[in-house]
Amino acid sequence: MSLPPASGAPAALTLLTEDERLLRDSVREFATARVQPLVREMDDHASIPRSLIDQLFALGVMSVEIPDGFGGAGGTFFHSVLVVEELSRVDPSIGVLVDVQNTLVINAILRWGADELKARWLPRLATSTVGAYALSEAGSGSDAFALQMRARQDGDGFVLSGRKLWITNANEADVFIVFATVNPDAGYRGITAFVIERGAAGFTVGKKEDKLGIRASSTCELLFEDCRVGAQDVLGDVGKGYKVAIETLNEGRIGIGAQMLGLAEGALGHAVRYTKERHQFGKPIADFQGVQFQLARAATDVEAARLLVYNAARLRDAGQPFLTEAAMGKLFASEVAERVASLAVNLFGGYGFVKDYPVEKLYRDAKIGQIYEGTSNLQLQTIAKQILS
Ligand SMILES: Cc1cc2nc3c(=O)[nH]c(=O)nc-3n(C[C@H](O)[C@H](O)[C@H](O)COP(=O)(O)OP(=O)(O)OC[C@H]3O[C@@H](n4cnc5c(N)ncnc54)[C@H](O)[C@@H]3O)c2cc1C
């Protein structure tokens, strides 16, 4: 039997190309120098300073996949994943700000936007405009297509009425992708996506939630009362909003996997450093085999999460099916994030329980990974459906 030459084999998933490595290094440096010093204050005040958002735009990480012609960085989906991972090692709130901008908002406009809509929004999203993505409502989370928000056809435009809940970036955003139904009797076939600017008459950003974790990331209610939009504000086709939602969220959840991966890496890094410094019984606690084995298991978890998340992202960039892999990546990375952050708190002992050290916050931040962009049960449902079909 003759085997094919080894040179034909795909490179290891974690081997980065030159441009991927340069991007990762520059974002890592930025996160350490510019984000790290603000983490505690942003968490305490539950806000992100606009000056930091401006620096994220200047770095190019708010427009990763926007083509050069529209002023963006012209990168890949995998680049977005690397950026979210690196930022989330230091602050998962900054990670999700950048994640929603790239993997949901820009992704949806690039894929579904008419030429006029792209020309109107992409240059702004590349330079200064933060975006938000509004699907969930008080009565429809996992069952997202049971949404109640109405878009009533009126002349050649639509009049929107209803409420959205838990919308990330809503406080900072100037543009919102909003899902509403043009025909409640048509079920999911009535759902339509709209691109709406902050300040549109009849649209207000409501109450900001007071949260357990990712506190600096804003999560707000959106209120629409007879908000008039034009036909040119429809994203994709009327009645095809469910496709926009499903397809962007299938990709977006790889970004949440990257956020949770970065969080776990951050927590593990803190635990390794601390256990080498902290002395008990006359030696560093990292010298105890019990501690070493816990760290080794956490490192294995992190590596497995990285492989799942990177594989899903690289499959997506290669135009290959990735639905199951994305669900597995998000499911697993969010569980790993919670486990590793919890271990880090344990290994810091009493210091792990107070806000002067970073692991308490990462432990709180980890919880959201199993909730948004499809709860863990919904990821399991997706995986089960695929393997049983
Ligand atoms: C901080 C934060 C930010 C968010 N950002 C956004 C955003 O930017 N845009 C947006 O549109 N939404 C956003 N959300 C909403 C988020 O996506 C929903 O909270 C999530 O999808 C879960 O919906 P739910 O809260 O209604 O829970 P429910 O759907 O009511 O679920 C409650 C429980 O029931 C389980 N469950 C439900 N259905 C099933 C089933 N069929 N089988 C088994 N178990 C099931 C769930 O797994 C969960 O454990 C955000 C939420 C939070 C907390």
Ligand as a Chemical Component Dictionary entry (heavy atoms), coordinates in Angstrom:
data_LIG
# 
_chem_comp.id                   LIG 
_chem_comp.type                 NON-POLYMER 
_chem_comp.pdbx_formal_charge   0 
_chem_comp.three_letter_code    LIG 
# 
loop_
_chem_comp_atom.comp_id 
_chem_comp_atom.atom_id 
_chem_comp_atom.alt_atom_id 
_chem_comp_atom.type_symbol 
_chem_comp_atom.charge 
_chem_comp_atom.model_Cartn_x 
_chem_comp_atom.model_Cartn_y 
_chem_comp_atom.model_Cartn_z 
_chem_comp_atom.pdbx_ordinal 
LIG C1  C1  C 0 -26.019 39.263 29.173 1  
LIG C2  C2  C 0 -26.939 38.862 28.072 2  
LIG C3  C3  C 0 -26.722 39.369 26.790 3  
LIG C4  C4  C 0 -27.586 39.018 25.755 4  
LIG N1  N1  N 0 -27.391 39.584 24.505 5  
LIG C5  C5  C 0 -28.334 39.379 23.550 6  
LIG C6  C6  C 0 -28.263 40.089 22.296 7  
LIG O1  O1  O 0 -27.336 40.877 22.054 8  
LIG N2  N2  N 0 -29.237 39.898 21.394 9  
LIG C7  C7  C 0 -30.291 39.043 21.614 10 
LIG O2  O2  O 0 -31.141 38.914 20.745 11 
LIG N3  N3  N 0 -30.383 38.346 22.789 12 
LIG C8  C8  C 0 -29.442 38.500 23.747 13 
LIG N4  N4  N 0 -29.540 37.837 24.960 14 
LIG C9  C9  C 0 -30.648 36.894 25.183 15 
LIG C10 C10 C 0 -30.175 35.458 25.190 16 
LIG O3  O3  O 0 -29.816 35.049 23.902 17 
LIG C11 C11 C 0 -31.308 34.601 25.812 18 
LIG O4  O4  O 0 -31.350 34.923 27.188 19 
LIG C12 C12 C 0 -31.054 33.119 25.609 20 
LIG O5  O5  O 0 -31.226 32.781 24.257 21 
LIG C13 C13 C 0 -32.000 32.255 26.459 22 
LIG O6  O6  O 0 -33.322 32.665 26.321 23 
LIG P1  P1  P 0 -34.238 32.885 27.636 24 
LIG O7  O7  O 0 -33.466 33.791 28.513 25 
LIG O8  O8  O 0 -35.569 33.320 27.188 26 
LIG O9  O9  O 0 -34.314 31.484 28.312 27 
LIG P2  P2  P 0 -35.404 30.331 28.003 28 
LIG O10 O10 O 0 -35.478 30.118 26.539 29 
LIG O11 O11 O 0 -36.657 30.640 28.726 30 
LIG O12 O12 O 0 -34.687 29.075 28.668 31 
LIG C14 C14 C 0 -34.769 28.821 30.073 32 
LIG C15 C15 C 0 -34.189 27.429 30.316 33 
LIG O13 O13 O 0 -34.966 26.453 29.615 34 
LIG C16 C16 C 0 -34.142 25.667 28.786 35 
LIG N5  N5  N 0 -34.857 25.321 27.566 36 
LIG C17 C17 C 0 -35.623 26.137 26.783 37 
LIG N6  N6  N 0 -36.083 25.453 25.735 38 
LIG C18 C18 C 0 -35.611 24.189 25.824 39 
LIG C19 C19 C 0 -35.724 23.008 25.046 40 
LIG N7  N7  N 0 -36.419 22.992 23.908 41 
LIG N8  N8  N 0 -35.102 21.891 25.469 42 
LIG C20 C20 C 0 -34.392 21.871 26.612 43 
LIG N9  N9  N 0 -34.223 22.964 27.385 44 
LIG C21 C21 C 0 -34.829 24.102 27.008 45 
LIG C22 C22 C 0 -32.932 26.549 28.481 46 
LIG O14 O14 O 0 -31.801 25.766 28.115 47 
LIG C23 C23 C 0 -32.756 27.290 29.789 48 
LIG O15 O15 O 0 -31.990 26.509 30.660 49 
LIG C24 C24 C 0 -28.667 38.150 25.999 50 
LIG C25 C25 C 0 -28.872 37.624 27.285 51 
LIG C26 C26 C 0 -28.036 37.992 28.312 52 
LIG C27 C27 C 0 -28.319 37.453 29.696 53 
# 
loop_
_chem_comp_bond.comp_id 
_chem_comp_bond.atom_id_1 
_chem_comp_bond.atom_id_2 
_chem_comp_bond.value_order 
_chem_comp_bond.pdbx_ordinal 
LIG C1  C2  SING 1  
LIG C2  C3  SING 2  
LIG C2  C26 DOUB 3  
LIG C3  C4  DOUB 4  
LIG C4  N1  SING 5  
LIG C4  C24 SING 6  
LIG N1  C5  DOUB 7  
LIG C5  C6  SING 8  
LIG C5  C8  SING 9  
LIG C6  O1  DOUB 10 
LIG C6  N2  SING 11 
LIG N2  C7  SING 12 
LIG C7  O2  DOUB 13 
LIG C7  N3  SING 14 
LIG N3  C8  DOUB 15 
LIG C8  N4  SING 16 
LIG N4  C9  SING 17 
LIG N4  C24 SING 18 
LIG C9  C10 SING 19 
LIG C10 O3  SING 20 
LIG C10 C11 SING 21 
LIG C11 O4  SING 22 
LIG C11 C12 SING 23 
LIG C12 O5  SING 24 
LIG C12 C13 SING 25 
LIG C13 O6  SING 26 
LIG O6  P1  SING 27 
LIG P1  O7  DOUB 28 
LIG P1  O8  SING 29 
LIG P1  O9  SING 30 
LIG O9  P2  SING 31 
LIG P2  O10 DOUB 32 
LIG P2  O11 SING 33 
LIG P2  O12 SING 34 
LIG O12 C14 SING 35 
LIG C14 C15 SING 36 
LIG C15 O13 SING 37 
LIG C15 C23 SING 38 
LIG O13 C16 SING 39 
LIG C16 N5  SING 40 
LIG C16 C22 SING 41 
LIG N5  C17 SING 42 
LIG N5  C21 SING 43 
LIG C17 N6  DOUB 44 
LIG N6  C18 SING 45 
LIG C18 C19 SING 46 
LIG C18 C21 DOUB 47 
LIG C19 N7  SING 48 
LIG C19 N8  DOUB 49 
LIG N8  C20 SING 50 
LIG C20 N9  DOUB 51 
LIG N9  C21 SING 52 
LIG C22 O14 SING 53 
LIG C22 C23 SING 54 
LIG C23 O15 SING 55 
LIG C24 C25 DOUB 56 
LIG C25 C26 SING 57 
LIG C26 C27 SING 58 
# 
